[in-house]
């Protein structure tokens, strides 16, 4: 008989393949019968090149979030998410220090952060003499915070925070003490409303505190914006906005305004952002004398254009009233000097006043149509727990609503602008 076959390259002889019982190795080192391959799979051996693991360079990982006690229902931020801002006492930058209890209520400003740039009018020890140069010095697309402190003074300039300048913190020395002012208005040099802003912000994560933004175009001018924001996750606290028509342009994205002071005449809060206003003072001022419409002042003109948009204006615990000059005129001619809570700029306008004080200058009708019956069947204008002499609901227009209490929680910072994901109270 022929000799038994040998393995290629020598070694011990082995039995022919047909003579060996089919077996395979299983967990634990035992051997059992070889199972047939799944349907659609072949027994052909896979080349080693294809079986070799693919080696990729490791991806950079963001540092894990700090361990902290989270409230029930609040999710921990994912790795690589934008930085959340912790509520913590912050040092005062004013000459007249405020008590620590005042700062214990401030949200959205991180503690123990050093100024990256300083701005002064005449002090040579500061880095810059105008705000725009300090903004330009900030790194692009920074994940950290770039703090710009602005000393007291009047800065006559137009400031633009472009898209690539993220997480800018602009801190002044108090409302009325640090003032950024300009006077652009519609019609001058072919400008549109968008281009008239004294301060315009596009970069995400913008914060401002203790400062005034002003447009001095005057009551006789056309639209003149003091502040325009397209910044997502923006927070403005203890900020004053001075103007007349179209003072504050909350154009897009999620925005929070806390303890701010907003003055104007017509549509002086407008845009299509998801904007929350907490504990703000909304104050109307006299318009230029002349036409019969000169005394019909309006607070909000919301620009929501689609029912699927999660945008709108929510005023919570705010005060809506007139300035001293406006109140004097109102007392002399109460039918001529009127203030309305809002009117629909776009078809699906949404505005809500929650637990707000409404002064006597607010008209009993509450709301004003834009033109004819435009948007009256598609808008949502609501109130909840309004108080004050202007809160009488008996004469409100039929196309406004009294928001049910169970629906009010939807219009909170946590739910309406997802504040729990980027603000820590």
C-alpha positions as CSV (number, residue, x, y, z in Angstrom):
1,X,0.0,0.0,0.0
2,X,1.1,3.6,-0.5
3,X,2.6,5.4,2.5
4,X,0.3,7.7,4.5
5,X,0.3,11.3,3.3
6,X,2.6,13.8,5.0
7,X,1.9,17.4,5.8
8,X,3.5,19.9,3.5
9,X,6.8,20.8,4.8
10,X,7.3,17.6,6.9
11,X,6.0,16.7,10.3
12,X,3.9,14.0,11.7
13,X,1.6,12.1,9.3
14,X,-2.1,12.8,9.6
15,X,-5.1,10.8,8.4
16,X,-6.9,11.7,5.2
17,X,-9.5,14.5,5.7
18,X,-12.4,12.2,5.0
19,X,-11.2,9.8,7.7
20,X,-11.3,12.5,10.5
21,X,-14.6,13.2,12.2
22,X,-15.7,16.8,11.4
23,X,-15.3,18.9,14.5
24,X,-14.8,22.5,15.7
25,X,-13.5,24.1,18.8
26,X,-16.1,25.6,21.1
27,X,-15.9,27.6,24.3
28,X,-14.1,25.8,27.1
29,X,-11.7,23.9,24.8
30,X,-14.0,21.0,23.9
31,X,-14.6,19.8,20.4
32,X,-17.9,19.1,18.8
33,X,-19.5,18.5,15.4
34,X,-18.8,21.1,12.8
35,X,-22.0,23.1,12.0
36,X,-23.0,23.9,8.5
37,X,-22.5,27.6,7.5
38,X,-25.6,29.9,7.5
39,X,-27.6,30.1,4.3
40,X,-26.0,32.4,1.8
41,X,-22.5,32.1,3.3
42,X,-19.6,30.2,1.6
43,X,-17.1,27.8,3.2
44,X,-14.3,29.5,1.2
45,X,-11.5,30.7,3.4
46,X,-11.3,34.5,4.0
47,X,-8.0,35.9,2.9
48,X,-5.9,37.1,5.9
49,X,-5.8,40.6,4.5
50,X,-9.5,40.9,4.8
51,X,-9.6,39.4,8.2
52,X,-7.0,41.7,9.6
53,X,-8.4,44.5,11.9
54,X,-8.6,47.9,10.4
55,X,-6.4,50.3,12.4
56,X,-7.6,53.8,12.7
57,X,-6.1,56.7,14.6
58,X,-7.9,57.4,17.9
59,X,-10.4,60.2,17.9
60,X,-9.8,63.1,20.3
61,X,-12.3,62.9,23.1
62,X,-13.6,65.8,25.1
63,X,-13.0,65.7,28.8
64,X,-15.8,64.0,30.7
65,X,-18.3,66.4,32.3
66,X,-17.6,67.1,36.0
67,X,-19.4,65.0,38.5
68,X,-22.3,66.9,40.0
69,X,-25.7,66.2,41.5
70,X,-28.2,66.6,38.7
71,X,-31.8,67.4,39.3
72,X,-34.4,64.7,38.4
73,X,-35.2,64.7,34.8
74,X,-32.1,66.7,33.7
75,X,-29.7,64.9,31.4
76,X,-25.9,65.0,31.7
77,X,-24.4,66.8,28.6
78,X,-22.9,64.5,26.0
79,X,-19.2,64.4,25.3
80,X,-18.2,67.1,22.8
81,X,-21.4,69.1,23.5
82,X,-21.1,72.9,23.9
83,X,-20.1,74.0,27.4
84,X,-22.8,74.4,30.0
85,X,-22.7,77.5,32.2
86,X,-22.9,77.1,35.9
87,X,-24.8,79.5,38.2
88,X,-22.3,80.8,40.6
89,X,-21.3,84.0,42.3
90,X,-19.1,86.2,40.1
91,X,-16.9,89.1,41.1
92,X,-18.2,92.6,40.6
93,X,-16.5,94.9,38.1
94,X,-18.2,98.1,39.2
95,X,-16.9,100.7,41.5
96,X,-20.0,100.3,43.7
97,X,-19.8,96.6,44.8
98,X,-23.1,94.7,44.9
99,X,-23.8,92.2,47.6
100,X,-23.0,88.6,47.0
101,X,-26.6,87.7,47.2
102,X,-27.3,89.7,44.1
103,X,-24.9,87.6,42.1
104,X,-26.2,84.3,43.5
105,X,-29.2,84.8,41.3
106,X,-27.3,85.4,38.1
107,X,-27.4,82.6,35.5
108,X,-25.2,81.8,32.6
109,X,-21.9,83.3,33.6
110,X,-19.1,81.0,34.7
111,X,-17.2,81.8,37.9
112,X,-13.5,82.3,38.2
113,X,-12.8,83.3,34.7
114,X,-10.2,85.9,33.9
115,X,-10.6,88.7,31.4
116,X,-9.0,87.9,28.0
117,X,-9.3,91.4,26.7
118,X,-10.0,94.8,28.4
119,X,-11.5,97.9,26.7
120,X,-11.2,101.4,28.0
121,X,-11.8,104.8,26.6
122,X,-8.5,106.5,27.7
123,X,-6.6,104.2,30.1
124,X,-3.4,103.0,28.4
125,X,-3.3,100.0,30.6
126,X,-6.2,98.4,28.7
127,X,-5.8,96.3,25.7
128,X,-8.1,98.1,23.3
129,X,-9.9,101.5,23.1
130,X,-13.0,100.1,21.2
131,X,-15.1,97.0,21.5
132,X,-14.8,95.8,17.9
133,X,-11.0,95.4,18.1
134,X,-11.4,93.3,21.2
135,X,-14.0,91.1,19.4
136,X,-11.6,90.7,16.5
137,X,-8.8,89.6,18.8
138,X,-10.9,86.6,20.0
139,X,-9.9,83.2,18.6
140,X,-12.2,81.6,16.0
141,X,-14.5,78.8,17.0
142,X,-13.2,78.6,20.6
143,X,-14.8,76.0,22.9
144,X,-13.9,78.0,25.9
145,X,-15.1,81.5,26.9
146,X,-13.4,84.7,25.8
147,X,-14.2,87.4,28.3
148,X,-14.1,91.0,27.3
149,X,-14.5,93.6,30.1
150,X,-15.6,97.1,29.0
151,X,-15.0,100.0,31.4
152,X,-17.5,102.7,31.9
153,X,-17.9,105.2,29.1
154,X,-19.7,105.9,25.9
155,X,-18.4,103.9,22.9
156,X,-19.7,105.3,19.6
157,X,-19.3,102.4,17.2
158,X,-21.2,99.6,15.5
159,X,-20.1,96.2,16.8
160,X,-20.4,92.9,14.9
161,X,-19.7,89.5,16.4
162,X,-19.3,87.3,13.3
163,X,-20.2,83.6,13.0
164,X,-16.7,82.3,13.8
165,X,-16.4,84.3,17.1
166,X,-18.1,81.9,19.5
167,X,-18.6,82.0,23.3
168,X,-17.9,85.7,23.6
169,X,-18.6,87.2,27.1
170,X,-19.1,91.0,27.1
171,X,-19.2,92.5,30.5
172,X,-19.6,96.2,31.3
173,X,-19.8,98.2,34.5
174,X,-23.6,98.6,34.7
175,X,-26.6,99.7,32.6
176,X,-26.1,103.3,31.7
177,X,-22.5,103.3,32.8
178,X,-21.1,101.3,29.8
179,X,-22.9,102.3,26.7
180,X,-22.4,101.2,23.1
181,X,-24.2,103.6,20.8
182,X,-24.8,104.4,17.1
183,X,-27.5,105.9,15.0
184,X,-28.0,103.9,11.8
185,X,-31.6,103.7,10.5
186,X,-33.5,102.4,7.5
187,X,-33.1,104.7,4.5
188,X,-29.7,106.0,5.3
189,X,-27.2,104.9,2.6
190,X,-29.6,102.3,1.5
191,X,-29.6,100.3,4.7
192,X,-32.2,97.8,5.5
193,X,-33.5,96.9,9.0
194,X,-30.9,94.0,9.3
195,X,-28.0,96.4,8.8
196,X,-29.0,99.1,11.2
197,X,-28.0,97.3,14.4
198,X,-25.7,99.0,16.8
199,X,-24.6,95.6,18.1
200,X,-25.1,92.5,15.8
201,X,-24.2,89.0,17.0
202,X,-24.1,85.9,14.9
203,X,-21.5,83.7,16.8
204,X,-23.1,81.1,19.1
205,X,-22.8,81.2,22.8
206,X,-22.8,85.0,23.2
207,X,-23.2,86.4,26.7
208,X,-23.5,90.0,27.8
209,X,-24.1,91.6,31.2
210,X,-24.1,95.1,32.8
211,X,-24.1,97.1,29.6
212,X,-26.3,99.3,27.4
213,X,-26.9,98.9,23.7
214,X,-28.4,102.0,22.1
215,X,-29.6,103.3,18.8
216,X,-30.0,107.1,18.8
217,X,-31.7,107.5,15.4
218,X,-34.7,109.1,17.2
219,X,-38.4,108.8,17.2
220,X,-38.7,110.5,13.8
221,X,-36.5,107.9,12.0
222,X,-37.6,104.7,10.5
223,X,-36.6,101.2,11.8
224,X,-33.4,101.5,13.9
225,X,-32.2,98.4,15.7
226,X,-30.1,98.6,18.9
227,X,-29.3,94.9,19.2
228,X,-29.7,92.0,16.7
229,X,-29.0,88.4,17.6
230,X,-28.7,85.2,15.5
231,X,-26.7,83.6,18.3
232,X,-27.8,80.2,19.5
233,X,-27.6,79.6,23.3
234,X,-27.2,83.4,23.9
235,X,-27.9,85.0,27.3
236,X,-28.2,88.7,28.1
237,X,-28.5,89.6,31.7
238,X,-28.9,93.1,33.3
239,X,-28.6,94.6,29.8
240,X,-30.4,97.8,28.7
241,X,-31.7,98.2,25.1
242,X,-32.6,101.8,24.1
243,X,-34.3,102.7,20.9
244,X,-37.6,103.6,19.3
245,X,-38.9,101.5,16.4
246,X,-37.5,97.9,16.2
247,X,-35.2,98.2,19.2
248,X,-34.5,94.5,19.9
249,X,-34.3,92.2,16.9
250,X,-34.4,88.6,18.3
251,X,-34.0,87.2,14.8
252,X,-33.3,83.5,15.1
253,X,-32.1,80.7,17.5
254,X,-32.5,80.2,21.3
255,X,-32.1,83.3,23.4
256,X,-32.6,84.2,27.1
257,X,-33.0,87.7,28.4
258,X,-32.9,88.1,32.2
259,X,-33.5,91.3,34.2
260,X,-33.1,93.5,31.1
261,X,-34.6,96.9,30.4
262,X,-36.1,97.4,26.9
263,X,-37.5,100.7,25.7
264,X,-39.1,101.6,22.4
265,X,-42.2,102.6,20.5
266,X,-43.3,100.3,17.7
267,X,-42.6,96.6,17.5
268,X,-39.6,97.2,19.7
269,X,-39.2,93.4,20.4
270,X,-39.5,91.5,17.1
271,X,-38.0,88.6,15.1
272,X,-38.4,84.8,14.8
273,X,-36.2,83.5,17.6
274,X,-37.2,81.2,20.5
275,X,-36.7,83.9,23.1
276,X,-37.5,84.0,26.8
277,X,-37.7,87.2,28.7
278,X,-37.5,86.8,32.5
279,X,-38.1,89.6,35.0
280,X,-37.5,92.3,32.3
281,X,-38.9,95.8,32.3
282,X,-40.6,96.5,29.0
283,X,-41.1,100.3,28.8
284,X,-42.7,102.3,26.0
285,X,-41.7,105.9,25.2
286,X,-43.5,108.7,23.3
287,X,-43.4,108.6,19.5
288,X,-42.9,111.7,17.3
289,X,-46.0,113.8,17.0
290,X,-47.8,113.9,13.7
291,X,-49.9,111.2,12.2
292,X,-53.0,109.7,13.9
293,X,-51.1,106.4,14.4
294,X,-48.3,108.1,16.3
295,X,-49.6,107.0,19.7
296,X,-50.3,103.4,19.0
297,X,-47.3,101.7,20.5
298,X,-46.7,97.9,20.3
299,X,-44.4,95.8,22.3
300,X,-43.9,92.5,20.3
301,X,-44.1,91.7,16.6
302,X,-43.3,88.0,16.3
303,X,-42.2,86.6,13.0
304,X,-43.0,82.9,13.2
305,X,-43.7,81.7,9.6
306,X,-44.5,78.0,10.0
307,X,-46.6,76.0,12.5
308,X,-43.8,73.5,12.8
309,X,-41.3,76.1,14.1
310,X,-40.5,75.9,17.8
311,X,-40.1,79.7,18.0
312,X,-42.0,82.5,19.7
313,X,-41.7,85.1,22.5
314,X,-42.4,84.3,26.1
315,X,-42.4,87.1,28.7
316,X,-42.3,85.7,32.2
317,X,-42.6,87.8,35.4
318,X,-42.0,91.0,33.4
319,X,-43.3,94.5,33.9
320,X,-45.0,96.2,30.9
321,X,-45.6,99.9,31.3
322,X,-44.9,103.4,30.0
323,X,-42.0,105.8,30.7
324,X,-42.7,108.9,32.8
325,X,-43.1,111.0,29.7
326,X,-45.5,108.5,28.1
327,X,-47.6,108.2,31.3
328,X,-48.0,112.0,31.4
329,X,-49.3,112.0,27.9
330,X,-51.5,109.1,28.6
331,X,-53.1,110.8,31.5
332,X,-53.8,113.9,29.4
333,X,-55.2,111.9,26.4
334,X,-55.9,108.3,27.4
335,X,-57.6,107.5,24.1
336,X,-54.7,108.8,22.0
337,X,-51.7,107.3,23.8
338,X,-52.1,103.5,23.8
339,X,-49.9,100.5,24.3
340,X,-50.6,97.0,22.9
341,X,-48.9,93.8,23.9
342,X,-48.3,92.7,20.3
343,X,-49.4,92.3,16.7
344,X,-48.7,89.5,14.2
345,X,-45.8,90.3,11.9
346,X,-46.0,86.9,10.3
347,X,-48.8,84.4,9.8
348,X,-48.1,82.0,12.7
349,X,-47.0,84.6,15.3
350,X,-46.7,83.3,18.9
351,X,-46.4,85.5,22.0
352,X,-47.2,84.7,25.6
353,X,-47.2,86.7,28.8
354,X,-46.9,84.7,31.9
355,X,-47.4,86.2,35.4
356,X,-46.6,89.7,34.1
357,X,-47.6,93.1,35.6
358,X,-49.4,95.2,33.0
359,X,-49.5,98.9,33.7
360,X,-52.5,101.2,33.1
361,X,-51.2,102.3,29.6
362,X,-52.0,98.8,28.2
363,X,-55.2,98.9,26.2
364,X,-58.1,96.7,27.4
365,X,-58.1,95.0,24.0
366,X,-54.6,93.8,24.7
367,X,-53.6,93.0,21.1
368,X,-53.6,94.8,17.8
369,X,-54.2,93.4,14.3
370,X,-51.5,93.9,11.7
371,X,-53.7,94.5,8.7
372,X,-57.3,93.5,8.5
373,X,-57.8,89.9,9.5
374,X,-54.2,88.8,8.5
375,X,-53.0,85.9,10.7
376,X,-55.9,86.2,13.2
377,X,-56.9,82.5,12.7
378,X,-53.3,81.1,12.8
379,X,-51.5,83.1,15.5
380,X,-51.3,82.2,19.2
381,X,-51.5,85.1,21.6
382,X,-51.9,84.1,25.2
383,X,-51.8,85.3,28.8
384,X,-51.6,83.6,32.1
385,X,-52.0,85.1,35.5
386,X,-51.6,88.7,34.3
387,X,-52.0,91.3,37.0
388,X,-52.1,95.1,37.3
389,X,-54.5,97.7,36.0
390,X,-53.9,96.6,32.4
391,X,-54.7,93.0,33.1
392,X,-58.5,93.2,32.8
393,X,-59.5,90.3,30.5
394,X,-63.1,91.2,29.9
395,X,-62.4,93.4,26.9
396,X,-59.6,91.3,25.3
397,X,-59.9,90.7,21.5
398,X,-61.6,87.4,20.6
399,X,-58.6,86.0,18.8
400,X,-56.4,86.0,21.9
401,X,-56.3,83.2,24.5
402,X,-56.1,82.6,28.2
403,X,-53.4,79.9,28.4
404,X,-54.4,76.9,30.6
405,X,-52.2,76.4,33.7
406,X,-51.3,72.9,32.5
407,X,-49.8,74.3,29.3
408,X,-47.7,77.0,30.9
409,X,-44.9,74.5,31.8
410,X,-44.2,74.1,28.0
411,X,-43.2,77.8,27.9
412,X,-40.4,77.4,30.5
413,X,-36.6,77.8,30.0
414,X,-36.2,74.0,30.3
415,X,-38.8,73.1,27.8
416,X,-39.1,76.1,25.4
417,X,-35.4,76.8,24.8
418,X,-33.9,73.6,26.4
419,X,-32.1,75.7,28.9
420,X,-31.2,72.6,31.1
421,X,-28.8,71.5,28.3
422,X,-26.7,74.7,28.4
423,X,-27.5,76.6,31.5
424,X,-27.1,75.4,35.1
425,X,-29.3,77.2,37.6
